[in-house]
Amino acid sequence: MSQANQRHIVAETMQSVHVHYRQCHLAGPQRRSLRHDKQQWIDQIASTGENHLLCGEIKDAFASFRRLRQKCKISSAALLSMSSATQS
């Protein structure tokens, strides 16, 4: 392959990378909007839970606050390699 062909291929690749970056970059306002909506949802749930607490409705408050927790726990334990797990 000649150097001219290699340069052409590199130029095309760089151009496609720049186009892809611009497309992803345009998603920024959408991400901010999504974060804003999520924060509003969190504030609304927290406010509802506080109102339940003020009224003495403990079960309802707990149910509201429970919705703010993650659905899945994130494990922070170290993972063992397969070789050390089989030796135990």
C-alpha positions in Angstrom: 0.0 0.0 0.0 1.4 3.4 -0.9 1.9 6.2 1.5 -0.8 8.2 -0.3 -3.3 5.5 0.3 -2.3 5.2 4.0 -2.7 8.9 4.5 -6.1 8.8 2.8 -7.3 6.0 5.1 -6.0 7.8 8.2 -7.7 11.0 7.1 -11.0 9.2 6.6 -10.7 7.5 10.0 -10.0 10.7 11.7 -12.9 12.4 10.0 -15.3 9.6 11.1 -13.9 9.9 14.7 -14.6 13.7 14.7 -18.1 13.1 13.3 -18.8 10.5 16.0 -17.4 12.9 18.7 -19.7 15.7 17.5 -22.7 13.4 17.6 -21.9 12.3 21.2 -21.1 15.9 22.2 -24.6 17.1 21.1 -26.1 14.7 23.7 -24.7 16.9 26.5 -27.9 19.1 26.8 -30.0 15.9 26.8 -27.9 14.4 29.6 -28.2 17.6 31.7 -32.0 17.6 31.1 -32.2 14.0 32.2 -30.1 14.7 35.4 -32.4 17.7 36.1 -35.5 15.6 35.7 -34.1 12.9 38.0 -33.2 15.4 40.6 -36.7 16.8 40.5 -38.1 13.3 41.0 -35.8 12.7 44.0 -36.7 16.0 45.6 -40.4 15.2 45.1 -40.1 11.8 46.7 -38.1 13.2 49.6 -40.6 16.0 50.2 -43.4 13.4 50.2 -41.5 11.3 52.7 -40.9 14.4 55.0 -44.6 15.3 54.8 -45.5 11.7 55.9 -43.1 12.0 58.8 -44.5 15.3 59.9 -48.0 13.8 59.9 -46.8 10.7 61.9 -47.3 8.3 59.0 -44.2 6.3 59.6 -45.0 3.4 57.2 -45.8 5.8 54.4 -42.6 7.8 55.0 -40.5 4.7 55.0 -42.1 3.6 51.7 -41.3 6.9 50.2 -37.7 6.9 51.4 -37.3 3.3 50.3 -38.0 4.4 46.7 -34.8 6.6 46.8 -32.5 3.6 47.4 -30.8 1.7 44.7 -32.5 -1.4 43.5 -29.3 -3.5 43.5 -26.6 -3.4 46.1 -23.1 -2.7 44.9 -20.6 -5.2 46.2 -17.4 -3.7 47.5 -15.8 -7.1 48.4 -12.7 -8.1 46.6 -13.1 -10.8 44.0 -11.0 -13.9 44.2 -9.3 -15.2 41.2 -10.4 -18.7 40.0 -7.1 -20.3 40.9 -7.2 -19.1 44.6 -10.9 -19.9 44.9 -10.4 -23.6 43.9 -7.4 -24.0 46.2 -9.5 -23.1 49.3 
